[in-house]
Amino acid sequence: MNVIQNNPFRILGIISNASAKEINQSETFILRYLDIGKSANLKFDITPPLIKLKRTSKIVQDAKNRIHDDFNKLTHAIFWFVNGNMIDKIALEKLSSEKKIEQALDSFKKGSRNFIISKNSFTSIINFSTLEIVSYASHKDEKRLMNAIKYKYQIINDKILFKEFEKLITSTSNKINHKSYIDRYVENTSDLLKELFPKKDQNKLLLDIFSEDESILKEIEGRIVSSLEEVINTNITLFNSFFEIHSKNSDAQIIRSKSTILNRARKLIKDTKSDLIKLKKILGKDNFQYTNLANKIYSFVNGAVIMCYNREVNKSNLESAPYIELLEDLSKEMSNLELPIKQTIIKNLSVIRNDESSLCCQFCNSGTQADYILKVEMHKMTGWNQYSYFKDGGVQVSCCLKCLSLRTILKIITFLLAPLTWPFLIFIIMFIRQYKNSWFSWLYRVLYRNLFGLSVKNHPKIKEYINQGYKIGMP
């Protein structure tokens, strides 16, 4: 709380609208006490609740210099106390002499007149908000603190009241650049929040405080975007260095380091995910700044997967699961995004899945070698009474002998059930005939789709075609 704790007006023990004569007198008074090794008893030191200051000649002289310029004087004044009316005078007396914090707050609150800013209330609002910030250490109410900062901003943001405030503190008006002053206030507020809430998102706190000012919001969002980009690019750079080192290794070394490389790729996703979400929220999912960074991250992860996979693909004991899992996670992350790398990742995932399916049976997932071929009829409607299908008996799926036998039996049962169940379905024969198909063909297709189809639909290759619009069986 440096902006208040080491406020130059506090160091000099005066109110912010003290006259030049009072400022000089206070400086002389403090220095004389320091010359004899003592501390001066200052009316507006406000200790407690503020922490006791250890003043030196240099600190006192620097404090006076810090309020020599009108802009700086006004900058420090908003975070201190001012005597603007009789209510302020009475309340400041209770605060400075009697140290009655709550009574002073009540008096300032009365002078604030329901916190409707006006020429008659703005000084009491400044004093009330300063004391709320000063006493945060005791009340620990974050909402009160935020409101106090907002009250100050409402005053200085009003151009008429800003002129009144400038005149009260500097005895002049229209000499301070209003925009520059607002910018300095935002900077000081940001520093204050960093001190009080070091573990919280400072930018989010600032957005909450200045939510009603579009110009400030844009500036804050610009700072947030720059900060997020910097953090994300740092993570990308670190991963790039890691990737370049490992990419120069031999095939055997890369295969041995497979887990390390893939885990580091996962860490890149994890370390950047939160910042990417924040960036997308501010910029939008179609913004180039956002999509460019997301594309870089996912490209590096894809590169790490392919680097390891290409070195291992010819091994007899290839373990595809880690590659598939990581690329599947990437696909989920990109599901609602249009990125240049997206189709490449989808294609790589498909290739690795197909390579895996050619090695092991993916019906039972028992690790048994897939030495046999099962054909599954599938079709996709392409228009009215038009469709595409897989010739030569259907899609060829690799599987083990056990899974092939089970599904072959289901095919036979499907074929046999079609004629055996006709007595129960005689009433629909006429309906079928009007489409010039035999009752046997129609029933066979229904049973094929719902009996045999259930046994094959979860195979990765079949699922992939289903996602493309194909259906099990023929029309």
DRENDO-1510 file (C-alpha; in Angstrom, 1 decimal, always signed):
<recs>
REC; n; res; u; v; w
REC; 1; MET; +0.0; +0.0; +0.0 .
REC; 2; ASN; +2.9; +2.2; -0.9 .
REC; 3; VAL; +0.7; +4.8; -2.6 .
REC; 4; ILE; -0.7; +5.6; +0.9 .
REC; 5; GLN; +1.9; +4.3; +3.3 .
REC; 6; ASN; +4.7; +6.5; +1.7 .
REC; 7; ASN; +2.4; +9.2; +0.4 .
REC; 8; PRO; +4.4; +12.5; +0.5 .
REC; 9; PHE; +1.6; +14.3; +2.3 .
REC; 10; ARG; +1.7; +11.6; +5.0 .
REC; 11; ILE; +5.5; +11.9; +5.3 .
REC; 12; LEU; +5.1; +15.6; +5.8 .
REC; 13; GLY; +2.2; +15.1; +8.2 .
REC; 14; ILE; -0.2; +17.4; +6.4 .
REC; 15; ILE; -3.5; +17.3; +4.4 .
REC; 16; SER; -3.3; +17.4; +0.7 .
REC; 17; ASN; -4.7; +20.9; +0.3 .
REC; 18; ALA; -2.2; +22.4; +2.8 .
REC; 19; SER; -0.8; +25.8; +1.7 .
REC; 20; ALA; +2.8; +26.3; +0.6 .
REC; 21; LYS; +3.5; +28.0; +3.9 .
REC; 22; GLU; +2.1; +25.0; +5.9 .
REC; 23; ILE; +4.2; +22.6; +3.8 .
REC; 24; ASN; +7.4; +24.6; +4.5 .
REC; 25; GLN; +6.6; +24.9; +8.2 .
REC; 26; SER; +6.0; +21.1; +8.4 .
REC; 27; GLU; +9.3; +20.3; +6.7 .
REC; 28; THR; +11.2; +22.7; +9.0 .
REC; 29; PHE; +9.5; +21.2; +12.1 .
REC; 30; ILE; +10.3; +17.6; +11.2 .
REC; 31; LEU; +14.0; +18.4; +10.3 .
REC; 32; ARG; +14.6; +20.2; +13.6 .
REC; 33; TYR; +13.4; +17.2; +15.5 .
REC; 34; LEU; +15.6; +14.9; +13.4 .
REC; 35; ASP; +18.6; +17.2; +14.1 .
REC; 36; ILE; +18.3; +16.4; +17.8 .
REC; 37; GLY; +17.6; +12.7; +17.2 .
REC; 38; LYS; +13.9; +12.7; +17.8 .
REC; 39; SER; +10.7; +12.1; +15.9 .
REC; 40; ALA; +8.2; +14.9; +15.4 .
REC; 41; ASN; +4.6; +14.3; +16.6 .
REC; 42; LEU; +2.7; +15.0; +13.4 .
REC; 43; LYS; -1.1; +15.5; +13.3 .
REC; 44; PHE; -1.7; +13.7; +9.9 .
REC; 45; ASP; +0.8; +10.9; +10.3 .
REC; 46; ILE; -2.2; +8.5; +10.9 .
REC; 47; THR; -0.3; +6.0; +12.9 .
REC; 48; PRO; -2.0; +3.7; +13.7 .
REC; 49; PRO; -3.7; +2.3; +11.6 .
REC; 50; LEU; -0.8; +2.9; +9.2 .
REC; 51; ILE; +2.6; +1.4; +9.9 .
REC; 52; LYS; +5.0; +3.8; +11.7 .
REC; 53; LEU; +7.4; +5.6; +9.4 .
REC; 54; LYS; +11.1; +6.0; +10.0 .
REC; 55; ARG; +11.8; +9.5; +8.6 .
REC; 56; THR; +15.2; +10.8; +7.6 .
REC; 57; SER; +16.2; +14.2; +6.3 .
REC; 58; LYS; +16.4; +12.8; +2.8 .
REC; 59; ILE; +13.0; +11.2; +2.9 .
REC; 60; VAL; +11.4; +14.4; +4.1 .
REC; 61; GLN; +13.1; +16.6; +1.5 .
REC; 62; ASP; +12.2; +14.0; -1.3 .
REC; 63; ALA; +8.6; +14.1; -0.1 .
REC; 64; LYS; +8.5; +17.8; -0.5 .
REC; 65; ASN; +10.0; +17.6; -4.0 .
REC; 66; ARG; +7.5; +15.0; -5.0 .
REC; 67; ILE; +4.6; +17.5; -4.6 .
REC; 68; HIS; +6.4; +20.4; -6.1 .
REC; 69; ASP; +4.9; +19.7; -9.5 .
REC; 70; ASP; +1.1; +20.3; -9.7 .
REC; 71; PHE; +0.5; +17.0; -11.7 .
REC; 72; ASN; +2.4; +14.9; -9.1 .
REC; 73; LYS; +0.8; +16.8; -6.3 .
REC; 74; LEU; -2.7; +16.0; -7.6 .
REC; 75; THR; -1.7; +12.4; -8.2 .
REC; 76; HIS; -0.8; +11.9; -4.6 .
REC; 77; ALA; -3.7; +14.0; -3.2 .
REC; 78; ILE; -6.4; +11.6; -4.5 .
REC; 79; PHE; -4.9; +8.9; -2.2 .
REC; 80; TRP; -4.8; +11.1; +0.9 .
REC; 81; PHE; -7.0; +13.3; +3.0 .
REC; 82; VAL; -8.4; +16.8; +2.1 .
REC; 83; ASN; -10.2; +19.4; +4.1 .
REC; 84; GLY; -13.1; +20.7; +1.9 .
REC; 85; ASN; -15.9; +21.5; +4.3 .
REC; 86; MET; -16.9; +21.6; +8.0 .
REC; 87; ILE; -17.8; +17.9; +8.0 .
REC; 88; ASP; -14.3; +17.0; +6.7 .
REC; 89; LYS; -12.7; +19.2; +9.4 .
REC; 90; ILE; -14.6; +17.5; +12.2 .
REC; 91; ALA; -14.0; +14.0; +10.9 .
REC; 92; LEU; -10.3; +14.7; +10.3 .
REC; 93; GLU; -10.0; +15.9; +13.9 .
REC; 94; LYS; -11.5; +12.6; +15.1 .
REC; 95; LEU; -9.1; +10.7; +12.9 .
REC; 96; SER; -5.9; +12.6; +13.5 .
REC; 97; SER; -6.1; +13.5; +17.2 .
REC; 98; GLU; -8.5; +10.9; +18.7 .
REC; 99; LYS; -7.7; +8.0; +16.3 .
REC; 100; LYS; -11.3; +7.2; +16.1 .
REC; 101; ILE; -11.5; +5.4; +12.8 .
REC; 102; GLU; -15.1; +4.3; +12.8 .
REC; 103; GLN; -16.4; +7.6; +14.0 .
REC; 104; ALA; -14.4; +9.3; +11.3 .
REC; 105; LEU; -15.7; +6.9; +8.7 .
REC; 106; ASP; -19.3; +7.7; +9.8 .
REC; 107; SER; -18.7; +11.4; +9.6 .
REC; 108; PHE; -17.2; +11.1; +6.1 .
REC; 109; LYS; -20.1; +8.9; +5.1 .
REC; 110; LYS; -22.6; +11.6; +6.1 .
REC; 111; GLY; -20.6; +14.2; +4.1 .
REC; 112; SER; -20.6; +11.8; +1.1 .
REC; 113; ARG; -24.4; +12.2; +0.8 .
REC; 114; ASN; -25.2; +8.7; -0.3 .
REC; 115; PHE; -22.1; +8.8; -2.5 .
REC; 116; ILE; -23.8; +11.0; -5.2 .
REC; 117; ILE; -20.8; +13.0; -6.5 .
REC; 118; SER; -21.2; +16.7; -6.4 .
REC; 119; LYS; -19.3; +19.8; -5.5 .
REC; 120; ASN; -20.6; +19.5; -1.9 .
REC; 121; SER; -19.8; +15.8; -1.4 .
REC; 122; PHE; -16.6; +14.9; -3.4 .
REC; 123; THR; -14.1; +15.8; -0.7 .
REC; 124; SER; -15.9; +13.7; +1.9 .
REC; 125; ILE; -16.0; +10.8; -0.6 .
REC; 126; ILE; -12.3; +11.1; -1.2 .
REC; 127; ASN; -11.6; +11.0; +2.5 .
REC; 128; PHE; -14.0; +8.1; +3.1 .
REC; 129; SER; -12.5; +6.1; +0.3 .
REC; 130; THR; -8.9; +6.8; +1.5 .
REC; 131; LEU; -9.8; +5.7; +5.0 .
REC; 132; GLU; -11.5; +2.5; +3.7 .
REC; 133; ILE; -8.3; +1.6; +1.9 .
REC; 134; VAL; -6.2; +2.5; +5.0 .
REC; 135; SER; -8.3; +0.3; +7.2 .
REC; 136; TYR; -8.5; -2.7; +4.8 .
REC; 137; ALA; -5.9; -4.5; +6.9 .
REC; 138; SER; -8.5; -4.6; +9.7 .
REC; 139; HIS; -11.8; -5.0; +7.9 .
REC; 140; LYS; -10.5; -7.4; +5.1 .
REC; 141; ASP; -13.6; -6.7; +3.0 .
REC; 142; GLU; -12.5; -6.8; -0.6 .
REC; 143; LYS; -15.8; -5.3; -1.9 .
REC; 144; ARG; -15.4; -2.3; +0.4 .
REC; 145; LEU; -11.9; -1.8; -1.0 .
REC; 146; MET; -13.0; -2.0; -4.6 .
REC; 147; ASN; -15.8; +0.4; -4.0 .
REC; 148; ALA; -13.4; +2.9; -2.4 .
REC; 149; ILE; -11.2; +2.8; -5.5 .
REC; 150; LYS; -14.4; +3.2; -7.7 .
REC; 151; TYR; -15.5; +6.2; -5.7 .
REC; 152; LYS; -12.2; +8.0; -6.3 .
REC; 153; TYR; -12.4; +7.2; -10.0 .
REC; 154; GLN; -16.0; +8.5; -10.4 .
REC; 155; ILE; -14.8; +11.9; -9.0 .
REC; 156; ILE; -11.7; +12.3; -11.2 .
REC; 157; ASN; -13.5; +11.0; -14.2 .
REC; 158; ASP; -16.1; +13.8; -13.9 .
REC; 159; LYS; -14.5; +16.7; -15.8 .
REC; 160; ILE; -16.3; +19.4; -13.8 .
REC; 161; LEU; -15.4; +17.8; -10.4 .
REC; 162; PHE; -11.9; +17.2; -11.6 .
REC; 163; LYS; -11.5; +20.9; -12.2 .
REC; 164; GLU; -12.8; +21.6; -8.7 .
REC; 165; PHE; -10.4; +19.0; -7.2 .
REC; 166; GLU; -7.5; +20.5; -9.2 .
REC; 167; LYS; -8.3; +24.0; -7.9 .
REC; 168; LEU; -8.6; +22.9; -4.3 .
REC; 169; ILE; -5.2; +21.1; -4.3 .
REC; 170; THR; -3.1; +23.3; -6.7 .
REC; 171; SER; -5.0; +26.7; -6.6 .
REC; 172; THR; -5.2; +26.5; -10.4 .
REC; 173; SER; -7.4; +24.9; -12.9 .
REC; 174; ASN; -7.3; +23.6; -16.5 .
REC; 175; LYS; -3.5; +23.0; -16.3 .
REC; 176; ILE; -3.5; +19.3; -15.7 .
REC; 177; ASN; -4.2; +17.0; -18.7 .
REC; 178; HIS; -7.2; +15.0; -17.7 .
REC; 179; LYS; -6.4; +11.9; -19.8 .
REC; 180; SER; -2.8; +11.7; -18.5 .
REC; 181; TYR; -4.1; +12.0; -14.9 .
REC; 182; ILE; -6.6; +9.2; -15.4 .
REC; 183; ASP; -3.8; +7.0; -16.9 .
REC; 184; ARG; -1.7; +7.6; -13.8 .
REC; 185; TYR; -4.6; +6.8; -11.5 .
REC; 186; VAL; -5.0; +3.5; -13.3 .
REC; 187; GLU; -1.3; +2.7; -12.9 .
REC; 188; ASN; -1.3; +3.6; -9.2 .
REC; 189; THR; -4.5; +1.5; -8.7 .
REC; 190; SER; -2.8; -1.5; -10.5 .
REC; 191; ASP; +0.3; -1.2; -8.2 .
REC; 192; LEU; -2.0; -1.0; -5.1 .
REC; 193; LEU; -3.8; -4.2; -6.2 .
REC; 194; LYS; -0.6; -6.0; -6.8 .
REC; 195; GLU; +0.5; -5.2; -3.2 .
REC; 196; LEU; -2.8; -6.3; -1.7 .
REC; 197; PHE; -3.6; -9.3; -3.9 .
REC; 198; PRO; -0.3; -10.7; -5.3 .
REC; 199; LYS; -1.9; -14.0; -6.1 .
REC; 200; LYS; -4.9; -12.7; -7.9 .
REC; 201; ASP; -5.4; -11.8; -11.5 .
REC; 202; GLN; -4.7; -8.1; -11.4 .
REC; 203; ASN; -6.2; -7.4; -14.9 .
REC; 204; LYS; -9.5; -9.0; -13.9 .
REC; 205; LEU; -9.6; -6.8; -10.8 .
REC; 206; LEU; -9.0; -3.7; -12.9 .
REC; 207; LEU; -11.7; -4.8; -15.4 .
REC; 208; ASP; -14.1; -5.1; -12.5 .
REC; 209; ILE; -13.3; -1.6; -11.2 .
REC; 210; PHE; -13.3; +0.2; -14.5 .
REC; 211; SER; -16.1; -1.8; -16.2 .
REC; 212; GLU; -18.1; +1.3; -17.1 .
REC; 213; ASP; -15.4; +3.1; -19.0 .
REC; 214; GLU; -14.9; +1.8; -22.5 .
REC; 215; SER; -11.7; +3.6; -23.2 .
REC; 216; ILE; -10.0; +2.3; -20.1 .
REC; 217; LEU; -11.4; -1.2; -20.7 .
REC; 218; LYS; -9.8; -1.2; -24.2 .
REC; 219; GLU; -6.4; -0.1; -22.7 .
REC; 220; ILE; -6.6; -2.7; -20.0 .
REC; 221; GLU; -7.6; -5.4; -22.4 .
REC; 222; GLY; -4.7; -4.4; -24.7 .
REC; 223; ARG; -2.3; -4.8; -21.7 .
REC; 224; ILE; -3.9; -8.1; -20.9 .
REC; 225; VAL; -3.5; -9.4; -24.5 .
REC; 226; SER; +0.2; -8.3; -24.6 .
REC; 227; SER; +0.8; -10.0; -21.2 .
REC; 228; LEU; -0.9; -13.2; -22.3 .
REC; 229; GLU; +0.9; -13.3; -25.6 .
REC; 230; GLU; +4.2; -12.8; -23.8 .
REC; 231; VAL; +3.6; -15.7; -21.5 .
REC; 232; ILE; +2.4; -18.0; -24.3 .
REC; 233; ASN; +5.3; -17.1; -26.5 .
REC; 234; THR; +7.7; -17.8; -23.6 .
REC; 235; ASN; +6.3; -21.3; -23.3 .
REC; 236; ILE; +6.5; -21.8; -27.0 .
REC; 237; THR; +10.1; -20.7; -27.1 .
REC; 238; LEU; +11.0; -23.0; -24.2 .
REC; 239; PHE; +9.3; -26.0; -26.0 .
REC; 240; ASN; +11.0; -25.1; -29.3 .
REC; 241; SER; +14.4; -25.2; -27.6 .
REC; 242; PHE; +13.5; -28.6; -26.0 .
REC; 243; PHE; +12.2; -29.9; -29.4 .
REC; 244; GLU; +15.3; -28.8; -31.3 .
REC; 245; ILE; +17.7; -30.6; -28.9 .
REC; 246; HIS; +15.8; -33.9; -29.1 .
REC; 247; SER; +15.2; -33.7; -32.9 .
REC; 248; LYS; +19.0; -33.9; -33.4 .
REC; 249; ASN; +19.2; -37.2; -31.5 .
REC; 250; SER; +19.4; -40.6; -33.2 .
REC; 251; ASP; +16.3; -42.7; -33.8 .
REC; 252; ALA; +17.2; -45.0; -30.9 .
REC; 253; GLN; +17.6; -42.0; -28.5 .
REC; 254; ILE; +14.3; -40.5; -29.6 .
REC; 255; ILE; +12.5; -43.8; -29.1 .
REC; 256; ARG; +14.0; -44.1; -25.6 .
REC; 257; SER; +12.9; -40.5; -24.9 .
REC; 258; LYS; +9.4; -41.0; -26.3 .
REC; 259; SER; +7.6; -40.6; -22.9 .
REC; 260; THR; +9.7; -37.5; -22.0 .
REC; 261; ILE; +9.0; -35.9; -25.4 .
REC; 262; LEU; +5.2; -36.6; -25.3 .
REC; 263; ASN; +4.9; -35.5; -21.6 .
REC; 264; ARG; +6.7; -32.3; -22.5 .
REC; 265; ALA; +4.3; -31.7; -25.4 .
REC; 266; ARG; +1.4; -32.3; -22.9 .
REC; 267; LYS; +3.0; -29.8; -20.6 .
REC; 268; LEU; +3.0; -27.2; -23.4 .
REC; 269; ILE; -0.8; -27.7; -23.8 .
REC; 270; LYS; -1.3; -27.5; -20.0 .
REC; 271; ASP; +0.9; -24.4; -19.5 .
REC; 272; THR; -0.8; -22.4; -22.3 .
REC; 273; LYS; -4.4; -23.6; -22.0 .
REC; 274; SER; -5.6; -21.1; -19.4 .
REC; 275; ASP; -3.9; -18.2; -21.2 .
REC; 276; LEU; -5.4; -19.3; -24.5 .
REC; 277; ILE; -8.9; -19.4; -23.0 .
REC; 278; LYS; -8.4; -15.9; -21.7 .
REC; 279; LEU; -7.1; -14.7; -25.0 .
REC; 280; LYS; -10.0; -16.2; -26.9 .
REC; 281; LYS; -12.5; -14.6; -24.5 .
REC; 282; ILE; -11.1; -11.1; -25.2 .
REC; 283; LEU; -10.3; -11.4; -28.9 .
REC; 284; GLY; -12.7; -14.0; -30.1 .
REC; 285; LYS; -12.0; -17.5; -31.6 .
REC; 286; ASP; -11.6; -16.2; -35.1 .
REC; 287; ASN; -9.1; -13.4; -34.3 .
REC; 288; PHE; -5.7; -13.9; -36.0 .
REC; 289; GLN; -3.6; -13.2; -32.9 .
REC; 290; TYR; -5.5; -16.0; -31.1 .
REC; 291; THR; -5.6; -18.5; -33.9 .
REC; 292; ASN; -1.9; -17.9; -34.8 .
REC; 293; LEU; -0.7; -18.7; -31.3 .
REC; 294; ALA; -3.1; -21.7; -30.9 .
REC; 295; ASN; -1.9; -23.0; -34.3 .
REC; 296; LYS; +1.8; -22.7; -33.2 .
REC; 297; ILE; +1.2; -24.6; -30.0 .
REC; 298; TYR; -0.8; -27.4; -31.7 .
REC; 299; SER; +1.7; -27.6; -34.5 .
REC; 300; PHE; +4.6; -28.2; -32.1 .
REC; 301; VAL; +2.6; -30.9; -30.3 .
REC; 302; ASN; +1.8; -32.6; -33.6 .
REC; 303; GLY; +5.4; -32.3; -34.6 .
REC; 304; ALA; +6.5; -34.0; -31.4 .
REC; 305; VAL; +4.1; -36.9; -32.0 .
REC; 306; ILE; +5.1; -37.4; -35.6 .
REC; 307; MET; +8.8; -37.2; -34.7 .
REC; 308; CYS; +8.5; -40.0; -32.3 .
REC; 309; TYR; +6.0; -42.1; -34.3 .
REC; 310; ASN; +8.1; -42.0; -37.5 .
REC; 311; ARG; +11.1; -43.4; -35.6 .
REC; 312; GLU; +9.1; -46.2; -34.0 .
REC; 313; VAL; +6.6; -47.1; -36.8 .
REC; 314; ASN; +8.7; -50.0; -38.2 .
REC; 315; LYS; +9.2; -51.7; -34.8 .
REC; 316; SER; +7.3; -54.9; -34.3 .
REC; 317; ASN; +6.2; -53.9; -30.8 .
REC; 318; LEU; +4.9; -50.4; -31.8 .
REC; 319; GLU; +2.8; -48.8; -29.0 .
REC; 320; SER; +0.4; -46.5; -30.8 .
REC; 321; ALA; -1.9; -45.7; -27.8 .
REC; 322; PRO; +0.1; -42.7; -26.5 .
REC; 323; TYR; +0.2; -41.1; -29.9 .
REC; 324; ILE; -3.5; -41.7; -30.5 .
REC; 325; GLU; -4.4; -40.4; -27.0 .
REC; 326; LEU; -2.4; -37.2; -27.4 .
REC; 327; LEU; -3.7; -36.5; -30.9 .
REC; 328; GLU; -7.3; -37.2; -29.8 .
REC; 329; ASP; -6.8; -34.6; -27.0 .
REC; 330; LEU; -5.6; -32.1; -29.6 .
REC; 331; SER; -8.6; -32.8; -31.7 .
REC; 332; LYS; -10.9; -32.1; -28.8 .
REC; 333; GLU; -9.1; -28.8; -28.1 .
REC; 334; MET; -9.5; -27.7; -31.7 .
REC; 335; SER; -13.1; -29.0; -32.1 .
REC; 336; ASN; -14.6; -25.5; -32.3 .
REC; 337; LEU; -11.6; -23.8; -34.0 .
REC; 338; GLU; -10.6; -23.4; -37.7 .
REC; 339; LEU; -6.8; -23.7; -37.7 .
REC; 340; PRO; -4.4; -24.5; -40.5 .
REC; 341; ILE; -2.9; -27.5; -38.6 .
REC; 342; LYS; -6.4; -29.0; -37.8 .
REC; 343; GLN; -6.8; -31.2; -40.9 .
REC; 344; THR; -3.1; -32.4; -40.6 .
REC; 345; ILE; -3.7; -33.5; -37.1 .
REC; 346; ILE; -7.0; -35.3; -38.0 .
REC; 347; LYS; -5.2; -37.0; -40.9 .
REC; 348; ASN; -2.3; -38.1; -38.7 .
REC; 349; LEU; -4.7; -39.5; -36.2 .
REC; 350; SER; -6.5; -41.5; -38.9 .
REC; 351; VAL; -3.2; -42.9; -40.2 .
REC; 352; ILE; -1.9; -43.9; -36.8 .
REC; 353; ARG; -5.3; -45.5; -36.0 .
REC; 354; ASN; -5.3; -47.4; -39.2 .
REC; 355; ASP; -1.7; -48.6; -38.7 .
REC; 356; GLU; -2.6; -49.8; -35.3 .
REC; 357; SER; -5.7; -51.6; -36.5 .
REC; 358; SER; -3.6; -53.5; -39.0 .
REC; 359; LEU; -1.5; -54.9; -36.2 .
REC; 360; CYS; -3.9; -55.7; -33.4 .
REC; 361; CYS; -7.5; -56.6; -33.2 .
REC; 362; GLN; -9.6; -53.6; -32.2 .
REC; 363; PHE; -12.8; -55.5; -31.5 .
REC; 364; CYS; -11.5; -57.3; -28.4 .
REC; 365; ASN; -8.5; -54.9; -27.7 .
REC; 366; SER; -6.7; -57.9; -26.2 .
REC; 367; GLY; -3.5; -57.2; -28.1 .
REC; 368; THR; -4.1; -60.3; -30.2 .
REC; 369; GLN; -2.6; -60.1; -33.7 .
REC; 370; ALA; -5.2; -59.0; -36.4 .
REC; 371; ASP; -4.4; -61.7; -39.0 .
REC; 372; TYR; -7.9; -62.0; -40.5 .
REC; 373; ILE; -10.2; -59.8; -42.6 .
REC; 374; LEU; -13.9; -59.1; -41.9 .
REC; 375; LYS; -16.0; -57.3; -44.5 .
REC; 376; VAL; -18.8; -54.9; -43.3 .
REC; 377; GLU; -21.3; -53.7; -45.8 .
REC; 378; MET; -21.8; -49.9; -45.5 .
REC; 379; HIS; -23.5; -47.2; -47.6 .
REC; 380; LYS; -24.0; -43.4; -47.7 .
REC; 381; MET; -26.9; -41.7; -49.4 .
REC; 382; THR; -25.8; -39.1; -51.9 .
REC; 383; GLY; -29.1; -38.1; -53.2 .
REC; 384; TRP; -32.7; -39.3; -53.8 .
REC; 385; ASN; -32.4; -43.0; -54.5 .
REC; 386; GLN; -28.7; -42.6; -54.9 .
REC; 387; TYR; -25.9; -43.9; -52.7 .
REC; 388; SER; -22.2; -44.8; -52.5 .
REC; 389; TYR; -21.0; -48.0; -51.0 .
REC; 390; PHE; -17.9; -50.2; -50.6 .
REC; 391; LYS; -17.5; -52.8; -53.3 .
REC; 392; ASP; -16.1; -56.3; -53.0 .
REC; 393; GLY; -18.3; -57.2; -50.0 .
REC; 394; GLY; -17.8; -54.0; -47.9 .
REC; 395; VAL; -15.2; -52.3; -45.7 .
REC; 396; GLN; -12.3; -54.5; -44.8 .
REC; 397; VAL; -11.6; -54.6; -41.1 .
REC; 398; SER; -8.6; -56.5; -39.6 .
REC; 399; CYS; -9.4; -58.7; -36.6 .
REC; 400; CYS; -8.4; -61.9; -34.7 .
REC; 401; LEU; -9.8; -65.4; -35.4 .
REC; 402; LYS; -12.1; -65.3; -32.3 .
REC; 403; CYS; -13.7; -62.0; -33.3 .
REC; 404; LEU; -14.0; -63.1; -36.9 .
REC; 405; SER; -15.7; -66.4; -35.9 .
REC; 406; LEU; -18.2; -64.7; -33.6 .
REC; 407; ARG; -19.3; -62.1; -36.3 .
REC; 408; THR; -19.4; -64.7; -39.1 .
REC; 409; ILE; -21.9; -66.7; -37.0 .
REC; 410; LEU; -24.0; -63.5; -36.6 .
REC; 411; LYS; -23.9; -63.0; -40.3 .
REC; 412; ILE; -25.2; -66.6; -40.8 .
REC; 413; ILE; -27.9; -66.1; -38.2 .
REC; 414; THR; -29.0; -62.9; -39.9 .
REC; 415; PHE; -29.3; -64.7; -43.2 .
REC; 416; LEU; -31.3; -67.6; -41.6 .
REC; 417; LEU; -33.6; -65.4; -39.5 .
REC; 418; ALA; -34.9; -63.5; -42.5 .
REC; 419; PRO; -37.0; -66.4; -43.9 .
REC; 420; LEU; -37.8; -68.0; -40.6 .
REC; 421; THR; -39.6; -64.9; -39.2 .
REC; 422; TRP; -41.8; -64.2; -42.2 .
REC; 423; PRO; -45.1; -65.5; -40.5 .
REC; 424; PHE; -44.8; -62.8; -37.9 .
REC; 425; LEU; -44.2; -60.1; -40.5 .
REC; 426; ILE; -46.7; -61.1; -43.2 .
REC; 427; PHE; -48.8; -58.0; -42.7 .
REC; 428; ILE; -46.0; -55.8; -44.0 .
REC; 429; ILE; -45.3; -57.8; -47.2 .
REC; 430; MET; -47.7; -55.7; -49.3 .
REC; 431; PHE; -46.0; -52.6; -48.0 .
REC; 432; ILE; -42.6; -53.9; -49.1 .
REC; 433; ARG; -43.8; -55.1; -52.5 .
REC; 434; GLN; -44.9; -51.6; -53.5 .
REC; 435; TYR; -41.2; -50.7; -53.4 .
REC; 436; LYS; -40.5; -53.7; -55.7 .
REC; 437; ASN; -38.2; -55.4; -53.1 .
REC; 438; SER; -38.7; -58.9; -51.8 .
REC; 439; TRP; -39.7; -59.4; -48.1 .
REC; 440; PHE; -36.6; -61.4; -47.6 .
REC; 441; SER; -34.3; -58.7; -48.8 .
REC; 442; TRP; -35.9; -56.0; -46.7 .
REC; 443; LEU; -35.9; -58.2; -43.6 .
REC; 444; TYR; -32.3; -59.2; -44.2 .
REC; 445; ARG; -31.2; -55.6; -44.3 .
REC; 446; VAL; -33.0; -54.8; -41.0 .
REC; 447; LEU; -31.5; -57.8; -39.2 .
REC; 448; TYR; -28.0; -57.1; -40.8 .
REC; 449; ARG; -28.1; -53.5; -39.6 .
REC; 450; ASN; -29.5; -54.2; -36.1 .
REC; 451; LEU; -27.9; -57.6; -35.2 .
REC; 452; PHE; -24.6; -57.9; -37.1 .
REC; 453; GLY; -24.3; -54.1; -37.1 .
REC; 454; LEU; -24.3; -53.8; -33.3 .
REC; 455; SER; -21.3; -56.2; -33.1 .
REC; 456; VAL; -19.1; -54.1; -35.4 .
REC; 457; LYS; -20.2; -50.5; -35.0 .
REC; 458; ASN; -17.6; -49.7; -32.2 .
REC; 459; HIS; -14.6; -50.6; -34.3 .
REC; 460; PRO; -12.5; -47.4; -34.8 .
REC; 461; LYS; -12.5; -47.8; -38.6 .
REC; 462; ILE; -16.2; -48.4; -38.8 .
REC; 463; LYS; -16.8; -45.4; -36.4 .
REC; 464; GLU; -14.8; -43.2; -38.6 .
REC; 465; TYR; -17.0; -44.1; -41.6 .
REC; 466; ILE; -20.1; -43.6; -39.6 .
REC; 467; ASN; -18.9; -40.1; -38.6 .
REC; 468; GLN; -18.5; -39.5; -42.4 .
REC; 469; GLY; -22.2; -40.3; -42.9 .
REC; 470; TYR; -22.1; -44.0; -43.9 .
REC; 471; LYS; -24.5; -46.5; -42.4 .
REC; 472; ILE; -24.0; -50.2; -41.8 .
REC; 473; GLY; -25.7; -52.4; -44.4 .
REC; 474; MET; -27.1; -51.6; -47.8 .
REC; 475; PRO; -30.1; -49.5; -48.7 .
</recs>
